[in-house]
């Protein structure tokens, strides 16, 4: 059975599945303590992003959008960003926590 799976994997039948395909390119060294570093290395090797890395990417995108907005729309986006930052800070290592965005 494992031989059949290895052959199918070599033929590229599993390339579309999560955990397979192109390796992830992380912006920073997401370290922390050695146990978290090992967990993050394992996740990276298996092409899975931790939730806090995904939140960080979303926050960065929203911050770019905020710079172009004014008034009520800006306040709504700032509120959304601050919610995501709070969730991000609960999930990420303490050394990578972010500050809230001021209106």
N, C-alpha and C positions, 0 to 999 in steps of 0.2 A: 504494500500500500504506500509506504513512504517513498519508494522508488517512483511510483506513478506521480506522486505529488511533486517530487523534485524535478521530474521531467516536464511536468506541466508548468512549474515555476520557471524553468529555463526557457520554455517556449514563450513565456510572457503572458500566460493566461490569468495571472493574478495581479497584473500591473495596476488595474483600476481599483483594487480593494484598498480600504484604509489600512495604513501600516506598511504599505508597499509603494513602490514608485520612486520618485525623485527624493533625495535626502532634503531635510529641512535646512534652511539657512537662518539661524538665529542671529539677531543683531548683536547681542552682548553675551558675555559668559555668565549664564544664569547659575550662579553657584549657591552660596549659602553654606550650610554645614555639609560635611562629607556625605552624609546619607542622602540629603536632598540633591547634592551634585550627582551622586550615582543614579538616583531616580531620574533626574533630568537627562542624564546621558543615555540611560536606557530608553526613555521616551523619545529622545531625539533619534537614536539609532533605529527605533521602530516607527519613525515618521509620525509621531503623535505629539501635539503641542499641549502642554499643561493649560488649564483654564486661565490662569493668570497671565500667561504669555499672549493668549488670544485677546484677553481684556486689554492688555497693554497696547496691542496693535490697534484695537478699536478706539482706545482713548487718543492715540496719536492721530488717527484719521479725523476724529471729531474735533480735536484741537485745531487742525488745519481748516476745517469748515467754519469754526467759530471766528477765526480771524477775518472772515469775509462778511459776517452777519452784523446786523444792527438791531437795537430795540428789543421787542418782545421775543422774536425768534432767537436772538442771542441768549437771552435769559433762560429760555427753555432748553437750549443746547448746553449751556453752562450747568444747569441743574442735572441734566442727563449725564454729562461728563463727571460731575462730582459724585453721582450715584455709582458710576462705574469705577471711579477711583477708590471709593470706599470698599467696594467689593474686591477690587484688585489688591488693596492693602491687607485685607483679611486673608487672601490666598497666597500672596507672594512672600519670599523671605524678607525679614526686617530690613536688610541692607538695601533693598530695591524699592522700598515704598515711595509713593509719590505724594506731593502736596495737592490740595484742592485748588481749583481754578477760581480766581476772584472775578467778580462781575465787573 
